[in-house]
Amino acid sequence: MQFPHFEEMRQTATPGSQEQDMSTLNVSKRQRKLLKTSPPISHTKNNSSTSSSSSSPSSSSSVSSSSASGSFFPDMQEARRKLMKEVCAKYKSSISKTITQHHVKNLFVEDKYKLLYCQVPKAGCSNWKRTLMVLAGQARNAQSIKHDTVHDGQHVKRLDLFSHPEIMRRLETYTKIIFVREPLERMVSAYRDKFENPNIYYHSSFGIPIISKYRANPSSEALKTGDGVTFKEFVQYLLDVHRPVGMDIHWEQMNQLCNPCLINYDFIGKFENMKEESNFVLRLSGAPPNITLPSFKDRNPNDMRTSVQITEKYFSQVSMLERQRVYDFYYMDYLMFNYSKPFKDLY
């Protein structure tokens, strides 16, 4: 489903301005940052080109006003979707095009505003689920919804629980949304959240087998509790083709979670620009203007948010080869969602 407003906005663009160089446009600092996440025309592993597209956006960066956003966001979305299709055609053309319940298990449904949201943990998914609950009338505001309530499986409907005809009907007629994040930053955020803070489930289910396999001479206490998994041990586990315990949604590749080569997403948002892009898509969906995506951090609120600098600090603890292999592990996410190489020594 295409947002009905996109074509209307695009008609206001200056003719021939779709592929201008960013330096020739009158853009705000915020929009310049957004443009940097717009996809290039082509993308190869050895030589990644970077071009951006826009159509005479207004100098204001507020997305609550249609005059401010102009054709900027619709054209950015068109470019992101175009890149997605190109990468899928190049690397995933042989996959089956049959959509099963397994492919939509991470999509959540909001029927009133006809939204399908694919959850990507560590990319704002808790606050997006809160917003879906508010849109459905299950809560007055997102701030009042506790973290455990968001994820208890009782309040936000999963698409895979519907019959196949109902799944396909919603995929064909609802607005499909995904928000993504810089892959290594997301991976470090997941490690910090699950292994550096108290978490009985992750320490026992993942920590114990990770310590057992990758730590030389582990203490009996570590083997009992699973506490204290180091970042290097976590990287060893991630890269091991014979992992002692399976993958987890918090560090699984984003393209594996949301299957963008099977599901034609209408809106591809970036965590790095969450406020602007989420509020833009909410307005386009017809949500009331008082409903916006919350920005609070409810788990381990005293921890600093994982940033580029924090990510670099953690990856300084592993070898150059391990950094390369982790990048390779998430390489398809880097291609599909147009993120730059995180380290200069990567190839």
C-alpha positions, -999 to 999 in steps of 0.1 A, spaced: 0 0 0 14 34 -9 7 64 13 -20 85 -5 -2 118 4 31 108 -12 21 115 -48 3 147 -39 35 159 -21 57 148 -50 37 169 -74 49 201 -56 85 193 -64 106 214 -87 108 196 -121 141 179 -127 152 183 -91 150 146 -81 187 138 -85 204 171 -75 237 171 -56 231 178 -19 254 209 -20 230 227 -44 200 223 -22 187 247 5 184 222 33 185 224 71 212 206 92 186 180 102 176 174 66 213 172 56 217 144 81 186 127 67 199 130 32 231 112 43 210 81 49 194 82 15 206 54 -8 230 57 -37 220 45 -71 244 15 -69 261 -3 -41 291 -27 -43 312 -42 -16 345 -30 -29 334 5 -40 304 20 -23 291 52 -40 272 78 -21 247 100 -38 216 115 -23 183 127 -37 158 153 -27 133 177 -43 136 212 -30 127 207 6 118 236 28 144 251 51 123 241 81 130 207 96 96 202 114 77 173 100 44 183 118 38 207 89 33 196 53 49 227 41 81 219 61 84 183 48 74 191 12 85 163 -10 117 156 11 104 126 30 85 110 2 115 112 -22 138 99 5 114 69 10 112 63 -27 150 62 -28 152 38 1 127 15 -14 144 16 -48 177 6 -32 160 -22 -13 145 -36 -45 179 -34 -63 197 -53 -35 170 -79 -34 171 -84 -72 209 -88 -71 213 -110 -40 179 -126 -32 163 -132 -66 163 -170 -62 143 -171 -29 108 -184 -29 82 -156 -32 56 -175 -11 49 -157 21 42 -180 51 33 -173 87 70 -177 96 79 -147 74 55 -123 92 60 -135 128 77 -101 137 50 -79 122 25 -63 145 -10 -52 136 -29 -20 143 -63 -24 125 -79 10 132 -52 29 112 -43 -1 91 -6 -3 101 18 -32 100 50 -26 120 80 -50 119 98 -51 152 136 -46 151 148 -49 187 172 -21 197 158 1 171 129 17 190 106 -13 189 93 -10 225 82 26 220 67 17 186 46 -10 203 35 14 230 24 38 202 4 10 185 -13 3 218 -23 40 221 -35 40 186 -57 10 193 -72 27 224 -56 3 249 -38 32 268 -42 69 271 -5 76 266 26 57 259 44 69 290 20 49 312 28 15 296 54 -6 314 81 -25 295 68 -59 305 33 -50 293 46 -40 259 62 -74 254 38 -98 272 22 -108 239 -13 -99 251 -18 -64 239 -3 -60 204 -15 -85 178 10 -104 158 3 -109 121 12 -146 121 -17 -154 144 -42 -146 116 -53 -170 89 -34 -169 57 -61 -151 38 -63 -124 65 -25 -121 65 -24 -115 28 -53 -91 29 -35 -69 54 -1 -72 36 -19 -59 4 -39 -31 20 -22 -19 52 8 5 54 39 -16 62 66 1 84 101 -9 94 127 11 114 163 0 112 196 10 130 233 10 122 240 -27 125 271 -28 147 257 -1 169 225 -22 173 246 -53 181 266 -35 208 234 -21 222 220 -56 225 252 -69 242 252 -41 267 215 -45 275 215 -83 279 249 -91 293 261 -60 312 229 -56 333 210 -81 355 190 -104 333 183 -139 345 170 -153 312 199 -141 290 226 -149 315 213 -184 321 202 -192 285 231 -176 267 257 -166 292 264 -200 306 269 -218 273 290 -189 259 313 -189 289 315 -227 289 327 -228 253 348 -196 249 364 -189 283 395 -207 293 393 -219 329 359 -203 338 351 -201 375 324 -223 390 304 -191 398 305 -180 361 294 -214 349 265 -214 375 252 -179 368 264 -169 333 273 -135 346 301 -115 331 301 -125 294 328 -103 278 323 -86 245 350 -107 229 332 -139 240 300 -125 226 317 -119 193 331 -154 193 297 -168 199 281 -146 171 307 -158 145 307 -194 154 289 -216 128 285 -242 156 271 -219 183 264 -235 216 231 -218 217 210 -204 188 205 -168 176 183 -143 193 160 -116 179 180 -88 195 211 -94 174 197 -113 144 202 -95 111 174 -71 104 168 -84 69 162 -118 84 137 -105 110 116 -85 85 121 -102 52 121 -71 30 127 -91 -2 93 -107 3 74 -79 20 72 -46 1 76 -21 29 59 13 24 81 31 49 117 24 58 127 45 88 160 51 105 165 49 142 191 77 139 163 101 128 135 84 148 117 115 160 113 132 126 106 100 106 82 83 131 61 115 135 60 119 98 47 84 92 21 88 120 7 119 105 5 103 71 -14 73 86 -40 97 100 -31 93 136 -42 122 159 -16 150 161 -12 145 199 1 110 194 38 109 188 65 83 194 79 85 229 117 88 232 123 76 268 146 47 276 128 25 302 154 -3 305 186 5 323 178 43 321 210 53 337 231 37 309 242 60 281 226 52 248 249 33 225 266 57 202 292 56 175 319 64 201 307 36 224 305 12 195 341 20 186 352 15 222 337 -20 223 351 -31 190 386 -20 201 385 -51 223 385 -75 194 409 -81 166 408 -66 131 398 -99 117 369 -102 141 357 -67 132 358 -77 96 339 -109 102 312 -91 122 308 -66 94 305 -95 70 279 -111 92 257 -79 89 268 -70 54 234 -75 38 219 -51 64 246 -25 55 237 -29 18 199 -30 21 196 -1 45 225 20 31 248 23 61 284 33 57 313 11 67 318 16 104 356 13 103 381 25 77 401 -7 77 372 -29 65 370 -41 29 
